Amino acid sequence: MNSRLLFLLVGAACAAPTLAPAADAVALRAGLLACTHETDERLEACVQRLARSLDSDNGKAMGEQFREQWSLAKIPPAPTDQETPPGRKDKEVQEMPCSLCAYRPSYIIARNTSSPNAWPFSPSAGHAVTSPVASQSNEIKYQISFKSLLFQAGRDDQWQVWAAYTQQSHWQLFNGPVSRPFRETNYEPEAYVNRVLDKDTNAYKNWNLNMVGVGVVHQSNGQSNPLSRSWNRTYLQGGFAWDDWTLLAKVWKRWSEPASDDDNPGIENYMGRGEATFTWAPEGKKKSGGSVISLRLRHSLNPAASHGSALLEYSRPITEKSRFRWFFQAFRGYGESMLDYNHLQTTLGGGVGILNW
C-alpha cells in the first residue's frame, strides 16, 4: 500500500474521537485496520464502505471528511528537485523522457567576428555573390533548441526514439544603413534512436558508455541562390560519462546529391565528418544553477582537406534561484553558420541563456 495514503488515512482515524462518539471512532479504527490489508485496487472500495457504515450524524460528517482525505491521497505529490522522476533508473544518466525539453543550449548573445563574410561563395554554379554583402562585425546571435520523446520500449525503456529541432539566427541589429536585416537563419530538424546501456557493464578506465544511437539530420538556411546552403546527414553517436564530465561523440556521412542540386560541394571538408563535445556540469549543482562549461570540437577527418572548428561555451546563474543564466561563447574555425561553412573566423559573444543544459 502507498505509504502516503496510509499516513492520511491514519491521520483521519486519529482525529476520530473529536468528530464522532467513541463507538464510531472504535468502528472506524477497526475498519481502517481491515482496509490496510486490501490490495491497491480494492482499497478505495473498502474506504467507501467504511464511511457509509457510520450510523450517527457526527459519524456521517466524519465519513465525508474521510472521503475527502482519500481523494487528496489519490493525487500524486508534485516532484521536487530532489526527487527522482518517475521511471528514472540510476543507470540512465543521459536523456530523461519528456514531452518537450531542452536539447542544445538556447540563448541570445551580442557577438563580434574577426572577419565578416562579405563574399559568401560556394563552388556550385550560381552560388557566389557578385557584389559584397554589407555585413558588420557586430550582430545579435540567438538559438532555440528542443527535443521530444516520441516512443520508448524494451526492458527499462532502453530504446528511445526522439525528434529534435534547432534554429540559429544571425541578426544585423546594429547595421542601420541596410535596415538591420537578418543575415541568416539556419534550420535543423532531426530524428534519432538511442539505446540506453547499463553503465556498470560498459566501463573503460572510469568512463562509462551510457548510450549509443543513430540519427538523421537536415540543415539549411532557407535562402535562394546565390546564398542557398543545405545538406543532409546520417550519424552514429555514443554518450560517455565520468564523474562530473560527459562526452558525446558523433561521426556522420553526408547524403550524396546530384551536382545540379548540391548547394555546397565539399561542405564536409569544412564543417566536418565528426565531432566530440565535452561538458563539465557537476551533478546536483546543475539544477541549482552551477557553472557549466562545454567544448565542441569538429574536424573533416580528411588529411587532404584538414579543416574544422572549436566552440567553447560557458554559463552560470544570473541569481541563485534564476532560471536564466549568463551565457558566453567563443568560436574559431569554419562553419559557424551554413553561409559561412567555408569561411574562417573567430567570434566572441555574451548574453543570456534561456534554458539550462
Residue frames relative to the residue before (quaternion, step in Angstrom):
aa qw qx qy qz dx dy dz
M 1.0000 0.0000 0.0000 0.0000 0.00 0.00 0.00
N 0.5530 -0.6157 0.4476 0.3387 3.59 -1.04 0.76
S 0.4634 -0.7165 0.4453 0.2713 3.59 -0.69 1.08
R 0.6216 0.5441 -0.3508 0.4410 3.61 1.09 -0.62
L 0.6262 0.5181 -0.3355 0.4763 3.58 1.01 -0.74
L 0.6656 0.5092 -0.3105 0.4486 3.54 0.86 -0.94
F 0.6323 0.5457 -0.3339 0.4369 3.59 0.99 -0.82
L 0.6891 0.4752 -0.2840 0.4676 3.59 0.89 -0.93
L 0.6546 0.5117 -0.3177 0.4568 3.57 0.97 -0.82
V 0.6504 0.4970 -0.3176 0.4787 3.57 0.97 -0.81
G 0.6140 0.5484 -0.3463 0.4498 3.57 1.08 -0.73
A 0.6419 0.5076 -0.3247 0.4742 3.59 0.99 -0.77
A 0.6606 0.5127 -0.3147 0.4491 3.56 0.95 -0.80
C 0.6459 0.5245 -0.3247 0.4497 3.57 1.00 -0.78
A 0.6773 0.4778 -0.2876 0.4799 3.59 1.15 -0.62
A 0.4322 0.7563 -0.4300 0.2374 3.58 1.23 -0.27
P 0.6560 0.5292 -0.3581 0.4018 3.68 0.77 -0.78
T 0.6747 0.4847 -0.3106 0.4619 3.62 1.08 -0.50
L 0.7242 0.4370 -0.2333 0.4797 3.58 1.22 -0.32
A 0.8188 0.1377 -0.0324 0.5563 3.58 1.09 -0.54
P 0.6458 -0.5004 0.3897 0.4250 3.57 -1.23 0.33
A 0.6888 -0.5052 0.3303 0.4015 3.54 -1.24 0.50
A 0.6305 0.5513 -0.3471 0.4220 3.58 0.98 -0.82
D 0.6629 0.4896 -0.3074 0.4758 3.57 0.97 -0.85
A 0.6359 0.5355 -0.3327 0.4452 3.57 0.99 -0.81
V 0.6518 0.5068 -0.3123 0.4699 3.55 0.96 -0.89
A 0.6589 0.5047 -0.3118 0.4625 3.59 0.94 -0.89
L 0.6413 0.5309 -0.3286 0.4460 3.55 1.00 -0.81
R 0.6660 0.5018 -0.3124 0.4550 3.57 0.90 -0.91
A 0.6540 0.5123 -0.3143 0.4594 3.57 0.95 -0.85
G 0.6644 0.4988 -0.3016 0.4678 3.56 0.97 -0.88
L 0.6249 0.5476 -0.3314 0.4470 3.55 1.05 -0.81
L 0.6402 0.5304 -0.3202 0.4542 3.55 0.94 -0.89
A 0.6551 0.5024 -0.3098 0.4716 3.57 1.00 -0.80
C 0.6581 0.5278 -0.3175 0.4331 3.61 0.97 -0.83
T 0.6298 0.5620 -0.3533 0.4033 3.57 1.01 -0.71
H 0.6458 0.5097 -0.3259 0.4657 3.59 1.23 -0.27
E 0.5374 0.6281 -0.4057 0.3900 3.60 1.27 -0.10
T 0.5621 -0.5673 0.4704 0.3753 3.56 -1.27 0.33
D 0.6778 -0.4891 0.3471 0.4253 3.59 -1.24 0.34
E 0.6523 0.5334 -0.3176 0.4348 3.59 1.02 -0.80
R 0.7587 0.3701 -0.1958 0.4990 3.62 1.03 -0.73
L 0.4636 0.7155 -0.4372 0.2865 3.58 1.22 -0.16
E 0.6619 0.5155 -0.3195 0.4404 3.60 0.88 -0.90
A 0.6491 0.5116 -0.3250 0.4598 3.58 0.92 -0.85
C 0.6327 0.5318 -0.3290 0.4568 3.58 1.02 -0.75
V 0.6520 0.5102 -0.3121 0.4660 3.58 0.97 -0.86
Q 0.6578 0.5099 -0.3156 0.4557 3.60 0.93 -0.83
R 0.6440 0.5041 -0.3255 0.4745 3.60 0.95 -0.80
L 0.6411 0.5346 -0.3237 0.4454 3.56 0.99 -0.82
A 0.6693 0.4952 -0.3048 0.4625 3.61 0.91 -0.86
R 0.6768 0.4974 -0.2991 0.4530 3.60 0.96 -0.82
S 0.6461 0.5642 -0.3211 0.4014 3.58 1.13 -0.55
L 0.5465 0.6172 -0.4117 0.3886 3.60 1.21 -0.24
D 0.3605 -0.7972 0.4554 0.1646 3.59 -0.70 1.16
S 0.7186 0.4732 -0.2877 0.4206 3.58 0.75 -0.98
D 0.6452 -0.5081 0.3938 0.4129 3.57 -1.32 0.35
N 0.6556 0.4926 -0.3136 0.4788 3.56 0.95 -0.85
G 0.6217 0.5440 -0.3346 0.4534 3.54 1.08 -0.74
K 0.6441 0.5108 -0.3282 0.4653 3.58 1.02 -0.81
A 0.6316 0.5187 -0.3348 0.4690 3.60 1.03 -0.78
M 0.6376 0.5175 -0.3238 0.4699 3.53 1.04 -0.80
G 0.6314 0.5400 -0.3286 0.4492 3.57 1.05 -0.76
E 0.6296 0.5261 -0.3352 0.4631 3.57 1.04 -0.78
Q 0.6523 0.4957 -0.3165 0.4782 3.59 0.94 -0.85
F 0.6210 0.5558 -0.3255 0.4467 3.53 1.06 -0.85
R 0.6763 0.4825 -0.2955 0.4717 3.60 0.94 -0.88
E 0.6164 0.5402 -0.3490 0.4544 3.60 1.05 -0.70
Q 0.6645 0.4920 -0.3093 0.4698 3.55 0.97 -0.87
W 0.6071 0.5479 -0.3510 0.4561 3.55 1.12 -0.68
S 0.6443 0.5212 -0.3243 0.4562 3.59 0.99 -0.85
L 0.6518 0.5014 -0.3162 0.4731 3.57 0.99 -0.81
A 0.6418 0.5493 -0.3268 0.4238 3.55 1.01 -0.81
K 0.6556 0.5305 -0.3192 0.4321 3.58 1.11 -0.64
I 0.6015 0.5445 -0.3698 0.4528 3.61 1.23 -0.30
P 0.3799 -0.7423 0.4912 0.2519 3.63 -0.53 1.05
P 0.5224 -0.6398 0.4538 0.3344 3.59 -0.99 0.72
A 0.5296 -0.6222 0.4692 0.3351 3.55 -1.13 0.67
P 0.4805 -0.6740 0.4647 0.3145 3.61 -0.89 0.81
T 0.2663 -0.7361 0.5986 0.1702 3.53 -1.15 0.65
D 0.6967 -0.4680 0.3302 0.4320 3.52 -1.30 0.17
Q 0.6842 0.4875 -0.2929 0.4565 3.57 1.14 -0.57
E 0.6242 0.5616 -0.3462 0.4184 3.58 1.17 -0.40
T 0.4540 -0.6486 0.5367 0.2918 3.54 -1.21 0.57
P 0.4829 -0.6749 0.4655 0.3075 3.63 -0.74 0.95
P 0.6359 -0.5416 0.3742 0.4028 3.60 -1.14 0.59
G 0.8161 0.2544 -0.1931 0.4816 3.54 -0.98 0.84
R 0.4995 0.6649 -0.4323 0.3486 3.60 1.25 -0.11
K 0.1346 -0.7448 0.6484 0.0817 3.54 -1.03 0.86
D 0.5813 -0.6094 0.4031 0.3582 3.57 -0.97 0.82
K 0.6577 0.5272 -0.3189 0.4333 3.58 1.05 -0.71
E 0.6553 0.4975 -0.3194 0.4702 3.58 1.18 -0.41
V 0.0571 0.8627 -0.4974 0.0710 3.55 0.43 1.22
Q 0.6144 0.5313 -0.3730 0.4484 3.57 1.21 -0.09
E 0.8724 -0.0851 0.0282 0.4804 3.61 -0.91 -0.82
M 0.2566 -0.7581 0.5842 0.1349 3.53 -0.99 0.92
P 0.5619 -0.6125 0.4275 0.3554 3.59 -1.00 0.76
C 0.1862 0.7638 -0.6039 0.1313 3.56 -0.97 0.83
S 0.5297 -0.6318 0.4548 0.3368 3.57 -1.17 0.46
L 0.7740 -0.0890 0.0703 0.6229 3.59 1.09 -0.74
C 0.1855 0.7977 -0.5480 0.1701 3.57 -0.48 1.14
A 0.6958 -0.4847 0.3336 0.4120 3.55 -1.32 0.26
Y 0.2176 -0.7551 0.6071 0.1181 3.54 -1.15 0.74
R 0.7662 -0.0054 0.0344 0.6416 3.58 0.29 -1.25
P 0.6858 -0.4685 0.3228 0.4539 3.62 -1.20 0.18
S 0.1857 -0.7373 0.6377 0.1235 3.56 -1.15 0.72
Y 0.1382 0.8079 -0.5425 0.1840 3.56 -0.70 1.08
I 0.1413 -0.7195 0.6597 0.1648 3.52 -1.44 0.04
I 0.0314 0.8156 -0.5716 0.0847 3.56 -0.71 1.13
A 0.3791 -0.6202 0.6184 0.2987 3.52 -1.38 0.31
R 0.0600 -0.8395 0.5374 -0.0535 3.56 -0.66 1.14
N 0.1647 -0.7747 0.6063 0.0710 3.55 -1.11 0.82
T 0.1847 -0.7833 0.5850 0.1006 3.58 -1.01 0.81
S 0.4952 -0.6562 0.4868 0.2953 3.54 -1.15 0.65
S 0.8118 0.1243 -0.0248 0.5700 3.59 1.18 -0.50
P 0.2123 -0.7793 0.5757 0.1270 3.63 -0.10 1.21
N 0.4122 -0.7235 0.5048 0.2276 3.56 -0.98 0.90
A 0.0965 -0.8404 0.5329 0.0181 3.57 0.07 1.31
W 0.7813 0.2543 -0.1337 0.5541 3.59 1.20 -0.49
P 0.0473 -0.8137 0.5792 0.0127 3.63 0.40 1.13
F 0.0957 0.8046 -0.5795 0.0874 3.56 -0.86 0.92
S 0.1086 -0.7383 0.6602 0.0855 3.51 -1.40 0.34
P 0.5662 -0.6181 0.4181 0.3501 3.63 -1.04 0.66
S 0.5432 0.6224 -0.4040 0.3928 3.59 1.20 -0.38
A 0.5806 -0.6148 0.4072 0.3450 3.57 -1.00 0.82
G 0.8298 0.2024 -0.1688 0.4919 3.56 -0.97 0.90
H 0.6267 0.5566 -0.3273 0.4363 3.59 1.24 0.30
A 0.6078 0.4973 -0.3824 0.4868 3.59 1.10 0.68
V 0.4555 -0.6925 0.4845 0.2797 3.57 -0.88 0.94
T 0.3628 -0.7414 0.5279 0.2002 3.57 -1.14 0.62
S 0.7514 0.1844 -0.1578 0.6135 3.57 1.32 -0.07
P 0.5950 -0.6150 0.3684 0.3635 3.61 -1.00 0.71
V 0.4193 -0.6691 0.5596 0.2517 3.52 -1.23 0.72
A 0.3550 -0.7600 0.5096 0.1917 3.58 -0.74 1.08
S 0.1916 0.7895 -0.5529 0.1853 3.57 0.33 1.27
Q 0.3286 -0.7257 0.5720 0.1955 3.55 -1.08 0.78
S 0.5974 -0.5904 0.4114 0.3540 3.56 -1.24 0.40
N 0.7114 0.3968 -0.2475 0.5245 3.59 1.18 -0.49
E 0.1746 0.7740 -0.5956 0.1255 3.57 -0.92 0.87
I 0.4820 -0.6117 0.5329 0.3311 3.55 -1.39 0.07
K 0.0747 -0.7757 0.6263 0.0232 3.55 -0.95 0.94
Y 0.0907 0.7966 -0.5965 0.0371 3.56 -0.88 0.84
Q 0.1407 -0.7830 0.6043 0.0434 3.51 -1.24 0.60
I 0.0689 -0.7447 0.6608 0.0624 3.53 -1.15 0.75
S 0.0501 0.8067 -0.5822 0.0883 3.56 -0.93 0.86
F 0.1330 0.7853 -0.5938 0.1145 3.57 -0.88 0.95
K 0.1789 -0.7645 0.6106 0.1032 3.53 -1.30 0.31
S 0.1602 -0.7750 0.6051 0.0870 3.55 -1.30 0.39
L 0.3921 -0.7037 0.5452 0.2320 3.54 -0.99 0.89
L 0.2295 -0.8074 0.5349 0.0966 3.58 -0.59 1.18
F 0.8059 -0.0701 0.1245 0.5745 3.56 0.97 -0.85
Q 0.0435 0.7754 -0.6300 -0.0040 3.54 -1.17 0.62
A 0.0251 0.8045 -0.5879 0.0805 3.57 -1.03 0.78
G 0.6478 0.5349 -0.3910 0.3760 3.52 -1.35 0.12
R 0.7035 -0.4333 0.3374 0.4510 3.54 -1.31 0.06
D 0.8392 0.0079 -0.0762 0.5385 3.55 -0.79 1.13
D 0.5380 -0.6555 0.3901 0.3588 3.59 1.19 0.63
Q 0.2279 0.8271 -0.4940 0.1411 3.58 0.97 0.77
W 0.6598 0.4222 -0.3121 0.5376 3.63 1.24 -0.23
Q 0.0156 0.8124 -0.5791 0.0662 3.58 -0.69 1.11
V 0.1616 -0.7687 0.6144 0.0741 3.56 -0.96 0.95
W 0.0633 -0.8232 0.5633 -0.0303 3.58 -0.64 1.17
A 0.1456 -0.7138 0.6705 0.1402 3.52 -1.37 0.44
A 0.0451 -0.8134 0.5798 -0.0146 3.58 -0.96 0.83
Y 0.0835 -0.7818 0.6161 0.0468 3.54 -1.26 0.46
T 0.0192 -0.7786 0.6270 -0.0156 3.55 -0.99 0.95
Q 0.0262 -0.7863 0.6173 -0.0024 3.57 -0.97 0.89
Q 0.0571 -0.7999 0.5971 -0.0182 3.54 -0.82 1.06
S 0.0724 -0.8162 0.5732 -0.0043 3.59 -0.81 1.03
H 0.1815 -0.7458 0.6339 0.0947 3.53 -1.23 0.72
W 0.0707 -0.8338 0.5455 -0.0469 3.53 -0.39 1.32
Q 0.2937 -0.7639 0.5557 0.1463 3.57 -0.69 1.12
L 0.0426 -0.8625 0.5041 -0.0077 3.53 0.73 1.16
F 0.7371 0.4305 -0.2309 0.4669 3.59 0.99 -0.80
N 0.5799 0.5979 -0.3597 0.4206 3.58 1.31 0.00
G 0.1075 -0.8612 0.4962 0.0256 3.55 0.49 1.25
P 0.6395 0.5621 -0.3511 0.3895 3.64 0.89 -0.77
V 0.7623 0.2840 -0.1938 0.5484 3.63 1.11 -0.45
S 0.6225 -0.6241 0.3068 0.3590 3.58 1.15 0.82
R 0.5373 -0.6888 0.3871 0.2950 3.57 1.09 0.77
P 0.1420 0.8421 -0.5123 0.0910 3.66 0.72 0.93
F 0.4872 -0.5521 0.5602 0.3796 3.50 -1.40 0.08
R 0.3574 -0.7606 0.5028 0.2022 3.56 -0.49 1.19
E 0.7854 -0.1676 0.1433 0.5784 3.57 0.97 -0.84
T 0.0726 -0.7459 0.6585 0.0695 3.53 -1.29 0.58
N 0.1937 -0.7802 0.5886 0.0856 3.56 -0.88 1.00
Y 0.1728 -0.7815 0.5963 0.0613 3.56 -0.95 0.98
E 0.0111 0.8376 -0.5404 0.0791 3.58 -0.69 1.07
P 0.0233 0.7864 -0.6156 0.0463 3.62 0.00 1.24
E 0.0466 0.8016 -0.5953 0.0291 3.57 -1.13 0.59
A 0.1472 -0.7515 0.6349 0.1022 3.54 -1.34 0.30
Y 0.0539 0.8155 -0.5726 0.0643 3.57 -0.97 0.79
V 0.2896 -0.7201 0.6084 0.1658 3.52 -1.33 0.49
N 0.1152 -0.7948 0.5944 0.0411 3.58 -0.85 1.01
R 0.1967 -0.7294 0.6411 0.1351 3.53 -1.21 0.62
V 0.2833 -0.7661 0.5586 0.1443 3.57 -0.51 1.24
L 0.1836 -0.8036 0.5623 0.0663 3.57 -0.87 1.00
D 0.5108 -0.6154 0.5050 0.3244 3.53 -1.27 0.45
K 0.3831 -0.7658 0.4634 0.2279 3.56 -0.41 1.19
D 0.6157 0.5827 -0.3530 0.3959 3.58 1.11 -0.61
T 0.7460 0.3699 -0.2161 0.5098 3.58 1.18 -0.41
N 0.7202 0.4032 -0.2370 0.5124 3.60 1.28 0.10
A 0.3623 0.7493 -0.4771 0.2822 3.56 1.06 0.76
Y 0.0172 0.7716 -0.6355 0.0226 3.55 -1.10 0.80
K 0.8260 -0.1634 0.0576 0.5364 3.55 -0.47 1.26
N 0.7423 -0.4398 0.1868 0.4698 3.55 0.86 1.13
W 0.6026 0.5035 -0.3804 0.4886 3.62 1.23 -0.04
N 0.2004 -0.7913 0.5715 0.0837 3.57 -0.80 1.06
L 0.2945 -0.7254 0.5947 0.1826 3.57 -0.88 0.97
N 0.1219 -0.8550 0.5039 0.0125 3.56 -0.25 1.31
M 0.8172 0.0730 0.0174 0.5715 3.57 1.14 -0.56
V 0.0254 -0.7333 0.6769 0.0589 3.53 -1.25 0.61
G 0.0382 0.8247 -0.5611 0.0599 3.58 -1.07 0.65
V 0.2114 -0.7345 0.6274 0.1492 3.49 -1.39 0.16
G 0.0395 0.8271 -0.5573 0.0616 3.59 -0.95 0.80
V 0.2693 -0.7120 0.6184 0.1953 3.52 -1.40 0.14
V 0.0290 -0.8095 0.5857 -0.0288 3.56 -1.00 0.83
H 0.1736 -0.7432 0.6391 0.0953 3.55 -1.15 0.79
Q 0.0103 0.7869 -0.6169 0.0127 3.56 -1.03 0.77
S 0.1629 0.7766 -0.5909 0.1455 3.58 -0.84 1.00
N 0.4031 -0.7223 0.5074 0.2417 3.56 -1.28 0.28
G 0.4682 -0.7418 0.4077 0.2538 3.60 1.23 0.22
Q 0.5370 0.6266 -0.4123 0.3860 3.60 1.17 0.34
S 0.4720 -0.6407 0.5215 0.3076 3.54 -1.31 0.27
N 0.6674 -0.4881 0.3665 0.4266 3.57 -1.26 0.24
P 0.5764 -0.1281 -0.8027 -0.0837 1.53 -2.13 1.31
L 0.5899 0.6250 -0.3427 0.3794 3.61 1.26 0.11
S 0.4429 0.7036 -0.4582 0.3144 3.60 1.24 0.07
R 0.0540 0.7731 -0.6286 0.0656 3.57 -0.97 0.98
S 0.1898 0.7803 -0.5794 0.1391 3.59 -0.99 0.81
W 0.1043 0.7683 -0.6315 0.0118 3.54 -1.34 0.36
N 0.2444 -0.7414 0.6089 0.1411 3.54 -1.32 0.45
R 0.0642 -0.8138 0.5775 -0.0088 3.56 -1.03 0.81
T 0.2054 -0.6898 0.6692 0.1848 3.49 -1.43 0.34
Y 0.0547 -0.8370 0.5444 -0.0068 3.59 -0.77 0.96
L 0.2630 -0.6909 0.6471 0.1866 3.49 -1.41 0.41
Q 0.0254 -0.8166 0.5767 -0.0046 3.58 -0.99 0.76
G 0.0899 -0.7684 0.6307 0.0600 3.51 -1.32 0.46
G 0.2084 -0.7884 0.5701 0.1000 3.57 -0.97 0.88
F 0.0910 -0.7987 0.5949 -0.0016 3.56 -0.84 1.06
A 0.0812 -0.7894 0.6067 0.0475 3.57 -1.20 0.54
W 0.0776 0.7598 -0.6434 0.0526 3.52 -1.18 0.72
D 0.8243 -0.1009 0.0171 0.5569 3.54 -0.55 1.22
D 0.8015 -0.2288 0.1822 0.5216 3.63 -0.63 -1.08
W 0.6041 0.5668 -0.3417 0.4439 3.58 1.30 0.16
T 0.0643 -0.7567 0.6467 0.0712 3.53 -1.23 0.61
L 0.1306 -0.7608 0.6310 0.0771 3.53 -1.25 0.56
L 0.0699 -0.7605 0.6450 0.0262 3.55 -0.90 1.01
A 0.0655 -0.8123 0.5793 -0.0162 3.57 -0.51 1.24
K 0.0295 -0.7992 0.5998 -0.0267 3.56 -0.97 0.94
V 0.0243 -0.7240 0.6860 0.0686 3.50 -1.30 0.56
W 0.0759 -0.8263 0.5580 0.0104 3.58 -1.02 0.73
K 0.2682 -0.7181 0.6224 0.1580 3.47 -1.41 0.37
R 0.3572 -0.7329 0.5372 0.2159 3.56 -0.77 1.03
W 0.4602 -0.6534 0.5221 0.2979 3.54 -1.09 0.74
S 0.4417 -0.6923 0.5033 0.2690 3.56 -0.95 0.86
E 0.1054 -0.7802 0.6156 0.0352 3.56 -1.15 0.71
P 0.5598 -0.5582 0.4667 0.3965 3.60 -1.16 0.44
A 0.6169 -0.5802 0.3800 0.3719 3.57 -1.03 0.76
S 0.6534 0.5326 -0.3206 0.4321 3.59 1.02 -0.73
D 0.7265 0.4086 -0.2327 0.5011 3.61 1.22 -0.49
D 0.5643 0.6293 -0.3731 0.3825 3.58 1.26 -0.19
D 0.2886 -0.7879 0.5248 0.1432 3.57 -0.46 1.25
N 0.8263 0.1144 0.0117 0.5514 3.56 1.06 -0.70
P 0.1362 -0.8170 0.5565 0.0650 3.62 0.29 1.21
G 0.8291 0.2159 -0.1626 0.4895 3.56 -0.99 0.85
I 0.2949 0.7849 -0.5072 0.1993 3.61 1.16 0.33
E 0.6298 0.5559 -0.3375 0.4248 3.59 1.11 -0.69
N 0.6001 0.5516 -0.3643 0.4505 3.61 1.24 -0.29
Y 0.7130 0.3861 -0.2447 0.5317 3.59 1.30 -0.13
M 0.7668 0.3312 -0.1811 0.5192 3.58 0.82 -1.00
G 0.6051 -0.6519 0.3014 0.3438 3.52 1.32 0.18
R 0.3334 -0.6986 0.5964 0.2127 3.46 -1.48 0.20
G 0.7995 0.0796 -0.0609 0.5923 3.54 1.27 0.07
E 0.0905 -0.7896 0.6052 0.0457 3.54 -1.27 0.37
A 0.1438 -0.7437 0.6442 0.1060 3.53 -1.34 0.43
T 0.0969 -0.8012 0.5902 0.0172 3.57 -0.77 1.07
F 0.1296 -0.7811 0.6096 0.0367 3.55 -0.64 1.20
T 0.0267 -0.8022 0.5962 -0.0146 3.58 -0.88 0.95
W 0.1536 -0.7539 0.6336 0.0818 3.53 -1.03 0.91
A 0.1919 0.7644 -0.5828 0.1978 3.56 -0.52 1.23
P 0.2935 -0.7941 0.5010 0.1799 3.61 -0.04 1.24
E 0.4653 -0.6773 0.4973 0.2784 3.57 -0.84 1.01
G 0.7552 0.3279 -0.2679 0.5004 3.55 -0.95 0.93
K 0.7122 0.3967 -0.2517 0.5216 3.60 1.00 -0.76
K 0.5433 0.6510 -0.3927 0.3562 3.55 1.18 -0.54
K 0.7107 0.4471 -0.2653 0.4740 3.58 0.83 -0.98
S 0.7024 0.4570 -0.2793 0.4688 3.59 1.01 -0.71
G 0.6432 -0.5772 0.3103 0.3960 3.60 1.25 0.07
G 0.3086 0.7643 -0.5158 0.2334 3.60 1.04 0.61
S 0.6577 -0.5093 0.3814 0.4032 3.53 -1.30 0.27
V 0.0944 -0.7662 0.6346 0.0356 3.55 -1.17 0.74
I 0.0746 -0.7868 0.6125 0.0114 3.56 -0.92 0.98
S 0.0211 -0.7981 0.6016 -0.0259 3.55 -0.94 0.93
L 0.0616 -0.7784 0.6246 0.0147 3.56 -1.04 0.89
R 0.0797 -0.7910 0.6064 0.0141 3.58 -0.73 1.14
L 0.0930 -0.7881 0.6083 0.0146 3.56 -0.82 1.07
R 0.0599 -0.7867 0.6143 0.0096 3.58 -0.91 0.99
H 0.0230 0.7952 -0.6058 0.0117 3.57 -1.17 0.61
S 0.5639 -0.6292 0.4340 0.3127 3.52 -1.21 0.64
L 0.2392 -0.7903 0.5198 0.2190 3.62 1.22 -0.53
N 0.5909 0.5194 -0.3582 0.5027 3.52 1.17 0.77
P 0.3430 -0.7731 0.4888 0.2140 3.64 -0.28 1.20
A 0.6532 0.5260 -0.3209 0.4401 3.59 1.09 -0.59
A 0.7714 0.1255 -0.0842 0.6181 3.59 1.24 -0.37
S 0.0390 0.8563 -0.5088 0.0799 3.52 0.59 1.26
H 0.2469 0.7447 -0.5755 0.2307 3.54 -0.15 1.36
G 0.1243 0.7937 -0.5898 0.0818 3.54 -1.24 0.32
S 0.2970 -0.7429 0.5681 0.1928 3.55 -1.23 -0.45
A 0.1861 -0.7320 0.6404 0.1393 3.51 -1.39 0.31
L 0.0713 -0.7841 0.6166 0.0004 3.56 -0.93 0.99
L 0.0678 -0.7970 0.6002 -0.0088 3.57 -0.64 1.18
E 0.0022 -0.8016 0.5966 -0.0376 3.58 -0.81 1.02
Y 0.0457 -0.7846 0.6180 -0.0191 3.53 -1.06 0.88
S 0.0454 0.7930 -0.6069 0.0274 3.57 -0.99 0.80
R 0.0080 0.7664 -0.6423 0.0003 3.52 -1.27 0.52
P 0.6276 -0.5823 0.3496 0.3805 3.62 -1.09 0.55
I 0.4925 -0.6278 0.5135 0.3158 3.53 -1.16 0.64
T 0.7510 -0.0330 0.0152 0.6593 3.55 1.07 -0.85
E 0.7262 -0.4630 0.2805 0.4237 3.56 -1.24 0.34
K 0.7979 0.2847 -0.1350 0.5139 3.58 0.93 -0.88
S 0.4577 0.7062 -0.4419 0.3106 3.60 1.24 0.06
R 0.3785 -0.6990 0.5595 0.2349 3.54 -1.18 0.66
F 0.6214 0.4912 -0.3428 0.5051 3.57 1.31 0.03
R 0.1820 -0.8041 0.5640 0.0470 3.52 -1.10 0.78
W 0.4822 -0.5799 0.5522 0.3555 3.53 -1.22 0.47
F 0.0780 -0.8161 0.5725 -0.0104 3.56 -0.87 0.95
F 0.0224 -0.7972 0.6023 -0.0348 3.57 -0.82 1.06
Q 0.0670 -0.8116 0.5795 -0.0307 3.55 -1.01 0.89
A 0.0238 -0.7645 0.6441 0.0109 3.55 -1.14 0.81
F 0.0479 -0.8010 0.5964 -0.0204 3.57 -0.93 0.95
R 0.0354 0.7707 -0.6358 0.0230 3.53 -1.13 0.78
G 0.6533 0.5146 -0.3794 0.4056 3.56 -0.81 1.00
Y 0.6559 -0.4829 0.4119 0.4087 3.50 -1.29 -0.63
G 0.8263 0.3381 -0.1960 0.4056 3.52 -1.27 0.50
E 0.1978 0.7645 -0.5865 0.1798 3.59 0.88 0.81
S 0.7677 0.0286 -0.0317 0.6394 3.56 1.19 -0.60
M 0.6915 -0.4790 0.3310 0.4276 3.58 -1.26 0.23
L 0.6641 0.5094 -0.3106 0.4505 3.59 0.90 -0.86
D 0.7312 0.3870 -0.2079 0.5218 3.57 1.17 -0.65
Y 0.2448 0.8274 -0.4895 0.1258 3.60 1.18 0.37
N 0.7822 0.2522 -0.1431 0.5515 3.61 1.06 -0.67
H 0.5387 0.6042 -0.3902 0.4387 3.57 1.23 0.56
L 0.2918 -0.7726 0.5452 0.1440 3.58 -0.72 1.12
Q 0.1942 0.7785 -0.5753 0.1588 3.57 -0.84 0.99
T 0.2706 -0.7011 0.6292 0.1984 3.50 -1.41 0.24
T 0.0262 -0.8107 0.5847 -0.0116 3.59 -0.79 0.96
L 0.1050 -0.7583 0.6413 0.0520 3.53 -1.25 0.67
G 0.1031 0.8100 -0.5716 0.0808 3.58 -0.96 0.78
G 0.0565 -0.7876 0.6128 0.0311 3.51 -1.29 0.43
G 0.2111 0.7744 -0.5755 0.1567 3.56 -1.10 0.67
V 0.6746 -0.4732 0.3949 0.4064 3.52 -1.04 -0.88
G 0.2877 -0.7215 0.6035 0.1803 3.54 -1.02 0.84
I 0.3571 -0.7693 0.4986 0.1790 3.54 -0.85 1.02
L 0.7869 0.1292 -0.0599 0.6004 3.57 1.07 -0.78
N 0.4908 -0.6420 0.4997 0.3119 3.54 -1.14 0.68
W 0.5569 -0.5466 0.4871 0.3923 3.53 -1.27 0.31
